[in-house]
Amino acid sequence: HLWACLGLHPNYTNEKNFDEAAFETLVTSPKVVGVGECGLDYFRPEGDMEEIKKKQFAELEKQVQFAHKHDKALMVHCRPSKNSMDAYRDFADFVEPYAKEGLKGNMHFFVGNLEIAQRFWNMGFTTSFTGVLTFTEEYNEVVKAAPEGMILTETDAPYAAPVPHRGKTNKP
């Protein structure tokens, strides 16, 4: 009853590389439905931001091409810098040509604005929301505007527990 995505989270790109050969046998399993969590994370950089972005993009490109090659969706981790939509914009600019060729994906734990959400929906990417929706109204406009079939819910366990469990370990 479990399904999997496989990939390299952007927070680990400084210490690891996406090893396509290592994932090549795993991706053939019918239980593997996507590639990820892959993407861009600009929220808490440790070091030279330009070098971090360069490395994240290099590993992202490998994973996007891998997903495209194997007809798998992307599970995207995109976290912009504070008070910005920068990582979302950079990711959308990068992935748009692949989306035009049929690549699909989900913007996991989406915290973007309506403009960014519409851009992803127009590319065929879904957006998913966590228990955060139970303690802020910041994303109401995005949720209300979502086209049918383009919005998902998720737990992101063990993080982002919904009210009345906020502050505790989240469970699926």
Disulfide bonds with the S-S distance in Angstrom:
none
